[in-house]
Amino acid sequence: MTVLLIGAGTRTRKLYGPWLSGLPPYEAEPVRPLAVVDTDLTAARDVARDLPGATAAHPRDLDRILADDRPGLVVVATPDATHHDYAARALAAGRTVLVEKPIATTAADAFALVRAEQASGGRLLVGHNLRFTNIHAQVRDLLAGGHIGTVTGADFHYTLNPSHSRSYFTRWHRARAASGGLEVTKASHHLDLLAWWLDARPVAVTALLERRHYRPGHGGIPADADIHDSLNALIQYTSGVTVHYALTLNAPTEGYTCTLRGTKGVCTVRYDARSGPHLLQLQALDGGHATRRRVTREEGSHAGADRRMLLALPQALAPGAPRRFATAADAALAVATGTTMHDSSTHGRLLPVPQPLTVPEGPR
Ligand SMILES: NC(=O)c1ccc[n+]([C@@H]2O[C@H](COP(=O)([O-])OP(=O)(O)OC[C@H]3O[C@@H](n4cnc5c(N)ncnc54)[C@H](O)[C@@H]3O)[C@@H](O)[C@H]2O)c1
């Protein structure tokens, strides 16, 4: 499979570059790098240099490369607000696309990509890598297996440490126009995971978004930073479940605790983003002993999820393969939930989450 890589930044240097260069554990991967595209040609050349056979190119050459070289896969790993345009162009050329999360920064763009995929001869997979973490697959199997009965509610609280938190306010993410705010660029990870676990669609949101830690123009934070740093939301799903979602910055820990309540028991998940192991606890409602399972934190970036995601790619692209990657519609709903959090906080009320067929045209 020939691969065209768009974006030669941090994500590519840490993940897609090593993958395409065939370094372990990717030495058996059937991928052949074609070109690296970036507005920064120096960055594109730096990445392409380590990829046998790859050239560096500017985005103005993209349509020619798509038409003439016909890559088997286009990977989009550029800042979030640019995902829509690149993914749409690759789909229009009939290409298969792996786009980084979030699929887009507005619900309108995200749903436009759902339609673009339907109208194209290509396919769109979204890099919601948390689906590939070992503990996350175990939670999904546990819920699907009915181990806590029917899920009725959940609390999901993600925390970020100070240096990671601060980076969102100094890099491009600080502008909501570029990242969608933390409710999109960060929360879309968790919102996709929750919908995947619950096997349900989000339908309504009420939220409070605040600025508690970072003041634009103070303490080295650029004056144009306009995103929020504290998110609290209640999300209702088609299955009747209500989730309390929170994202807290400047915490001592990095990761989350999630409690899922069911008709037969409670499942508690502790995911440590920096060091392991993770923890999975099951407690039956009849008062029996709790079962605690330590789940190894796998080697590699994002607790092994990145490696598992890329190794799963060839199979995912095969016809009739079981669905594991987030689809365009899954990822679009995660974005729409995030943008609805923002709108709900602005208007101070519960709002419906726009769905693929009802999303209004134009930017939200
Ligand atoms: N799934 C994950 O866990 C995960 C982790 C990190 C980043 N990401 C995602 O990966 C993407 C890239 O993030 P990053 O940290 O590498 O960002 P980055 O800023 O380090 O790199 C972005 C690159 O894109 C280039 N670029 C900027 N605008 C462009 C444009 N219009 N056209 C072409 N190239 C352009 C820049 O020159 C830079 O080389 C983002 O969408 C981010 O959300 C995902």
The ligand as a MOL file (V3000), in Angstrom:
LIG
                    3D

  0  0  0     0  0            999 V3000
M  V30 BEGIN CTAB
M  V30 COUNTS 44 48 0 0 0
M  V30 BEGIN ATOM
M  V30 1 N -4.4190 10.7120 18.3190 0
M  V30 2 C -3.5830 11.2790 19.1670 0
M  V30 3 O -3.3460 10.7950 20.2600 0
M  V30 4 C -2.8960 12.5560 18.7610 0
M  V30 5 C -1.7790 13.0280 19.4590 0
M  V30 6 C -1.1820 14.2040 19.0170 0
M  V30 7 C -1.7140 14.9070 17.9560 0
M  V30 8 N -2.8060 14.4220 17.3120 0 CHG=1
M  V30 9 C -3.3800 15.1410 16.1670 0
M  V30 10 O -2.4290 15.1410 15.1230 0
M  V30 11 C -2.5580 16.3260 14.3440 0
M  V30 12 C -1.1990 17.0050 14.2260 0
M  V30 13 O -0.7940 17.4110 15.5230 0
M  V30 14 P 0.7450 17.7430 15.8160 0
M  V30 15 O 0.8960 17.6950 17.2970 0
M  V30 16 O 1.6190 16.9140 14.9640 0 CHG=-1
M  V30 17 O 0.8390 19.2680 15.3290 0
M  V30 18 P 2.1800 20.0360 14.9450 0
M  V30 19 O 1.8910 21.4700 15.0940 0
M  V30 20 O 3.3370 19.4710 15.6960 0
M  V30 21 O 2.3990 19.6590 13.4140 0
M  V30 22 C 1.5250 20.0930 12.4230 0
M  V30 23 C 2.2630 20.0950 11.0840 0
M  V30 24 O 1.3070 20.4860 10.1010 0
M  V30 25 C 1.8990 21.5170 9.2960 0
M  V30 26 N 0.8230 22.3590 8.7900 0
M  V30 27 C 0.1990 23.3870 9.4190 0
M  V30 28 N -0.7850 23.8600 8.6440 0
M  V30 29 C -0.7760 23.1210 7.5130 0
M  V30 30 C -1.5570 23.1350 6.3320 0
M  V30 31 N -2.5760 23.9890 6.1660 0
M  V30 32 N -1.2510 22.2530 5.3730 0
M  V30 33 C -0.2340 21.3490 5.5140 0
M  V30 34 N 0.5480 21.3100 6.6040 0
M  V30 35 C 0.2700 22.1780 7.5880 0
M  V30 36 C 2.8990 22.2360 10.1710 0
M  V30 37 O 3.8950 22.8710 9.4150 0
M  V30 38 C 3.4220 21.0770 11.0270 0
M  V30 39 O 4.5260 20.4580 10.4000 0
M  V30 40 C -3.6270 17.1650 15.0400 0
M  V30 41 O -4.8520 16.9610 14.4170 0
M  V30 42 C -3.6790 16.6160 16.4480 0
M  V30 43 O -4.9460 16.7740 17.0430 0
M  V30 44 C -3.3900 13.2690 17.6830 0
M  V30 END ATOM
M  V30 BEGIN BOND
M  V30 1 1 1 2
M  V30 2 2 2 3
M  V30 3 1 2 4
M  V30 4 1 4 5
M  V30 5 2 4 44
M  V30 6 2 5 6
M  V30 7 1 6 7
M  V30 8 2 7 8
M  V30 9 1 8 9
M  V30 10 1 8 44
M  V30 11 1 9 10
M  V30 12 1 9 42
M  V30 13 1 10 11
M  V30 14 1 11 12
M  V30 15 1 11 40
M  V30 16 1 12 13
M  V30 17 1 13 14
M  V30 18 2 14 15
M  V30 19 1 14 16
M  V30 20 1 14 17
M  V30 21 1 17 18
M  V30 22 2 18 19
M  V30 23 1 18 20
M  V30 24 1 18 21
M  V30 25 1 21 22
M  V30 26 1 22 23
M  V30 27 1 23 24
M  V30 28 1 23 38
M  V30 29 1 24 25
M  V30 30 1 25 26
M  V30 31 1 25 36
M  V30 32 1 26 27
M  V30 33 1 26 35
M  V30 34 2 27 28
M  V30 35 1 28 29
M  V30 36 1 29 30
M  V30 37 2 29 35
M  V30 38 1 30 31
M  V30 39 2 30 32
M  V30 40 1 32 33
M  V30 41 2 33 34
M  V30 42 1 34 35
M  V30 43 1 36 37
M  V30 44 1 36 38
M  V30 45 1 38 39
M  V30 46 1 40 41
M  V30 47 1 40 42
M  V30 48 1 42 43
M  V30 END BOND
M  V30 END CTAB
M  END
